Amino acid sequence: MKTELVIQDQVINPGRQIQCHKRPVRNYHIFQVCEQIAYLILGLMESDSGNSKAQNSARETRNFWNGWTLVKNEWQHAQDFRDSPWGTMEYEHYVLLPTVNEIKQLSNLKVRRVVWALQQFARILIGMDSAQMQTWVGPGDISEAAEALNHCEVVLAEYWGTGQGDSQGGFDTGVIAPEYAVGQLIPDVDMNAGSVWEPSTESPAQPPDVPDLPSTAPAPGTYQGGIKK
């Protein structure tokens, strides 16, 4: 008796593309920091934890802390070697960062919060005056970037924990995120979209207003019902 086995090609369903903006950076040191941030952001967005609504695995958490260590190492290099020499020709580097709308699509609350903090940090670095120079990072920029970096670390530690522990004593995976029984919100509370505006003298749009109704309090010198004293 023979049982024949027929070999078939694996059918693989495609994943989704990630829309990004191309951000230019001329500073060699700042580019090294931003590149590691971009890898970390994309790693979070494509993570196994991201398939859940409010979970993060200890194993992935530890791996992402390794990525964060590289970000901090490069930022330390940027400070230590900010007076280093540069070549005759200037390089312009590019960093791809997810669009605002892509970040808003993330369904995992914990992933989304950390990605927001990292994206904000990258935007601050790329927008610094020093980002247009070849190696120099000015003292004012160092101060602002350090504040943003510290904030990222606080958010990462709070939302994801350290990932340390064991199966008997439990793992540190940060705060327990709520799971609301609302299903899929359409539209979502943040509309799953945002827009970018150039700074301007024009004030942001205000919420719509309607005329106030007359007061129900008696006018001075009268009682309720309009009866005079």
C-alpha positions, 0 to 999 in steps of 0.5 A: 500500500502506498500513500502519496504526499503531494507537495504544495506551495505555501499560500501567504497572505500579504501584510499592509504597507506602512505610509511614511514621510521622508524627513531630511537630516544633514547632521551625521550624529543626529541621523544615527539617533533618528535611524535607530528611532525609526527602526524601533518605531517600525519594530513596535508597529509590526510586533506580535504584541501589536496584534492584541488590543492591550497586551505586550509580551515580556520577550518583545519588551526586553528586545525593544529595550535593547533597541532603546539602548541603541538610541541612547548610545547614539545620542551619547555619541552625538554629544561626546563627538559634536565637535568632530570634523566633517568631510568637504562635501555635505551629506543629506540623509533621510529618515522614514517616519510613519505618517500621523494617520498610520500611527492612529490606525494602531489598535494596541493602546500600549504600542500606540502610546510608545510610538507616539512618544518616539515619533515626537522625539524624532520630530524634535531631533529632526527639527533642531537647528543643529540637524542642518549642520554636519556634526555640531549639536548646540547646547540648547538643542542638547537640553531640549532633546534630553528632555524628550528622550527622558520622556520617551523612557518614562513612557516606555517603562510605564506602558511596557515595563521592563520585561524582566521576571519569570513564569512563577513570579510573573513578568513586568509588562507595565500598566494593565491597559483596559479593554473596553466593550465597545467593539470597533468604533467607527469613527474612532475617538481620534478620527484615525486621522490628523493634519500638519499645519505650519505655524501661523498668526492665525488661531486654531479653529475653535469649537462651534458656538451657539448664542446663550439663552437669557438668564433665569435669575430675577433681575435686580430689584425684582422677585421671581416672576418679575414681581417688583419689591 
